[in-house]
Amino acid sequence: MSGTPHLFQPLTLRNIQIRNRIVISPMCQYSAHEGHLDDWHLVHLGRFSTGGAGIVFTEATAVQKSGRITHGCPGLWCDSQIAGHAQVAQFALRNGAVPAIQLAHAGRKSGMQRPWFGNGPLNEQDSARGDMPWTPVGPSALPVADGWPMPDALSHEDIVVLIADFVSAAKRALAAGYKIAEIHGAHGYLLHSFLSPLSNKRTDEYGGDLAGRMRLALEVTKAVRAVWPEDLPLFFRTSAVDGAPEGWSLEDTVVLATALKQVGVDVMDCSSSGIAGSATAGDPQKRQPGFQVPYSERVRKDAQMTTMTVGLITHPQQAEDILAQGRADLIAIGREALVNPMWALHAAQTLGHDTNFATWPQQSGWWLASRAKTSDFYTPARETDA
């Protein structure tokens, strides 16, 4: 492997071999119908598989109908939703990628507008479009922010049902053909809202100190791990910091990661923020290239755990340096992959791993290699002063 860039060295997690370290991050499309995927999702996700990524994640998929972020978010709360996911998973496998799914409950951030309609709580205009509001849930009766609906605090009975629904969704994900499952514990959604002292004011065993606030995340993870096959990896996405005074901290994340590792989590997917305001993680004023890499680096070192980093990683050399420096094991690409779905293939060329289109799908690689041998390319004339 000495001559292979770190970005293109395979990684084995349990019994799953991943062809490279490039992951397509879960990206909500808000385009499902009653929780069902359609051709949009097959094309959207399929292009990343043919584009050379090692792992392709389906977006946040609700384990309960009321756990969707928006009316347009997918789910796996009923068997009829399996078929659409199976199409996506099987296409990824046929094209060399590992299909992965993020299982989620949006908690007090459920029932939002599709972002192009405002990205806030549902209102009368949304109802007129057929997107009716529902009452969100959370650890405590605390809204996300002023003007947001008041959530119902989950009862113990609700928690039992929630855990069972995560398990049922994981079984359906397995039936669909996914090889990696990720539990969404970030961005202010339900599990994150239990973790953060800013949103969890409970006085029972699911609140209070760090151990109490971690309890639900650990119970969900244990239950999912029990039905997710031993030979398949399990990820957990975390907001490593709340980014607010007295909030969830990086030190807390290390404790959580250590506990999750003990119950069978293989990879910590390190993001940040989102506990209040919009569903978008992080403060735009503080974002810079690779701004979340220190979180994955710290968790990797202190919890002795495989980590994935995400956030404004756009250039192949940037990704290569992160891996070479031991700051993460996997690189998640999000919006940059929307700009260039073949980011992984272009990265292979940029880093000198592929100089003749050998890593491209043969349907296109053959044509491009042939063109490179026989064609000259247009070069615009240099402008000169008049």
Long-range contacts (C-beta under 8 A, 24 or more apart in sequence): 4-353, 5-320, 5-351, 5-352, 5-353, 6-320, 6-323, 6-324, 7-316, 7-319, 7-320, 7-323, 7-331, 7-347, 7-351, 7-353, 8-348, 8-351, 8-353, 10-54, 11-54, 11-329, 11-330, 13-180, 13-233, 13-266, 13-267, 13-306, 14-230, 14-231, 14-232, 14-233, 14-266, 15-231, 15-232, 16-98, 16-179, 16-180, 16-231, 16-232, 16-233, 18-54, 18-55, 18-98, 19-54, 19-96, 19-97, 20-52, 20-53, 20-54, 20-344, 21-54, 21-319, 21-323, 21-329, 21-330, 21-331, 22-52, 22-53, 22-54, 22-55, 22-319, 22-330, 22-331, 22-333, 22-343, 22-344, 22-347, 23-53, 23-54, 23-55, 23-56, 23-57, 23-100, 23-308, 23-330, 23-331, 23-332, 23-333, 24-48, 24-53, 24-55, 24-56, 24-57, 24-332, 24-333, 24-334, 24-337, 25-57, 25-310, 25-332, 25-333, 25-334, 25-337, 26-57, 26-58, 26-59, 26-60, 26-102, 26-182, 26-184, 26-237, 27-59, 27-334, 27-335, 27-337, 27-338, 28-59, 28-60, 28-69, 28-70, 28-73, 29-59, 29-72, 30-69, 30-70, 30-72, 30-73, 30-114, 30-115, 30-116, 31-72, 32-72, 32-73, 32-74, 32-75, 35-62, 35-65, 35-68, 35-73, 35-74, 35-75, 35-76, 35-77, 35-78, 35-81, 36-74, 36-80, 36-81, 36-84, 37-74, 37-81, 37-84, 37-85, 37-87, 37-88, 38-84, 41-74, 41-84, 41-88, 42-84, 42-87, 42-88, 42-91, 45-88, 45-91, 45-92, 46-88, 46-91, 46-92, 46-95, 47-341, 47-342, 48-97, 48-337, 48-341, 49-91, 49-92, 49-94, 49-95, 49-96, 49-97, 50-95, 50-342, 50-361, 51-337, 51-341, 51-342, 51-343, 51-344, 51-345, 52-342, 52-343, 52-344, 52-345, 52-347, 52-348, 52-359, 52-360, 53-97, 53-333, 53-337, 53-343, 53-344, 54-97, 54-98, 54-330, 54-344, 55-97, 55-98, 55-100, 55-180, 55-330, 56-92, 56-97, 56-98, 56-99, 56-100, 57-100, 57-101, 57-102, 57-180, 57-182, 58-85, 58-88, 58-99, 58-100, 58-101, 58-102, 58-178, 59-102, 60-102, 60-104, 60-106, 60-184, 60-189, 61-85, 61-101, 61-102, 61-103, 61-104, 61-169, 61-173, 62-104, 62-105, 62-106, 63-103, 63-104, 63-105, 63-162, 63-165, 63-166, 63-168, 63-169, 64-105, 64-162, 64-165, 66-110, 66-111, 66-134, 66-136, 66-137, 67-104, 67-105, 67-106, 67-107, 67-110, 67-165, 67-190, 68-106, 68-110, 68-111, 69-106, 69-109, 69-110, 69-112, 69-189, 69-279, 70-111, 70-112, 70-113, 70-114, 70-131, 71-114, 71-130, 71-131, 72-114, 73-106, 75-169, 76-101, 76-103, 76-168, 76-169, 76-172, 76-173, 76-176, 77-165, 77-168, 77-169, 79-172, 81-172, 82-172, 82-175, 82-176, 85-172, 85-173, 85-176, 85-177, 85-178, 86-175, 86-176, 86-177, 88-176, 89-176, 89-177, 89-178, 89-179, 90-177, 93-177, 93-179, 95-361, 98-179, 98-180, 99-177, 99-178, 99-179, 99-180, 100-178, 100-179, 100-180, 100-181, 100-182, 100-235, 101-173, 101-176, 101-178, 101-180, 101-181, 101-182, 102-182, 102-183, 102-184, 102-237, 103-166, 103-169, 103-170, 103-173, 103-181, 103-182, 103-183, 103-184, 103-224, 104-183, 104-184, 104-189, 104-190, 105-162, 105-166, 105-184, 105-189, 105-190, 105-191, 106-136, 106-189, 106-190, 106-279, 107-136, 107-137, 107-138, 107-151, 107-188, 107-189, 107-190, 107-191, 107-192, 107-193, 108-136, 108-137, 108-138, 108-142, 108-143, 108-144, 108-148, 108-151, 108-188, 108-190, 108-193, 108-199, 109-136, 109-144, 109-187, 109-188, 109-189, 109-279, 110-134, 110-136, 110-137, 111-135, 111-136, 111-149, 112-279, 119-278, 119-279, 119-280, 120-147, 120-148, 120-278, 121-147, 121-148, 121-149, 137-190, 138-190, 138-193, 138-199, 139-193, 139-194, 139-199, 139-200, 139-201, 139-202, 139-206, 139-207, 139-216, 140-199, 140-200, 140-201, 140-202, 140-207, 142-199, 142-201, 144-188, 144-276, 144-277, 145-276, 145-277, 153-202, 156-204, 159-206, 159-216, 159-219, 162-190, 162-220, 163-219, 163-220, 163-223, 164-223, 166-220, 166-223, 166-224, 167-223, 167-224, 167-226, 167-227, 170-224, 170-227, 170-228, 171-227, 174-227, 174-228, 174-229, 174-232, 179-232, 179-233, 180-232, 180-233, 180-234, 180-235, 181-224, 181-228, 181-232, 181-234, 181-235, 182-234, 182-235, 182-236, 182-237, 182-269, 183-217, 183-220, 183-221, 183-224, 183-234, 183-235, 183-236, 183-237, 183-265, 184-237, 185-217, 185-236, 185-237, 185-238, 185-239, 186-237, 186-238, 186-239, 186-269, 186-271, 186-272, 186-274, 186-281, 187-239, 187-271, 187-273, 187-274, 187-279, 187-281, 188-239, 188-273, 188-274, 188-275, 188-276, 188-279, 189-274, 189-279, 191-216, 191-217, 191-220, 192-238, 192-239, 192-248, 192-274, 192-275, 193-275, 195-248, 195-252, 195-256, 196-242, 196-247, 196-248, 196-275, 197-246, 197-247, 197-248, 198-242, 198-244, 198-246, 198-247, 198-248, 198-275, 198-276, 199-275, 199-276, 210-252, 210-255, 214-255, 214-256, 214-259, 217-256, 217-260, 218-259, 218-260, 218-263, 221-260, 221-263, 221-264, 221-265, 222-263, 222-264, 225-263, 225-264, 225-265, 233-266, 233-267, 234-264, 234-265, 234-266, 234-267, 235-265, 235-266, 235-267, 235-268, 235-269, 235-308, 236-260, 236-265, 236-267, 236-268, 236-269, 237-269, 237-271, 238-268, 238-269, 238-270, 238-271, 239-271, 239-272, 239-273, 239-274, 239-275, 239-281, 240-270, 240-271, 240-272, 240-292, 240-295, 240-296, 240-298, 240-299, 241-272, 241-273, 241-295, 242-273, 242-275, 243-272, 243-273, 243-282, 243-283, 243-286, 244-275, 244-276, 247-275, 248-275, 250-295, 250-298, 253-295, 253-298, 253-299, 254-298, 254-299, 254-302, 254-303, 257-299, 257-302, 257-303, 257-305, 258-302, 258-303, 258-305, 261-303, 261-304, 261-305, 265-305, 266-306, 267-305, 267-306, 267-307, 267-308, 267-329, 267-330, 268-296, 268-299, 268-303, 268-305, 268-306, 268-307, 268-308, 269-307, 269-308, 269-310, 269-332, 270-295, 270-296, 270-299, 270-307, 270-308, 270-309, 270-310, 270-328, 271-295, 271-310, 271-311, 272-311, 282-311, 287-311, 287-312, 288-312, 289-313, 289-314, 289-318, 290-318, 290-322, 293-322, 293-327, 293-328, 294-327, 296-327, 296-328, 297-326, 297-327, 297-328, 300-326, 300-327, 300-328, 300-329, 306-330, 308-332, 310-334, 316-346, 316-347, 316-350, 316-351, 317-350, 317-351, 319-347, 320-351
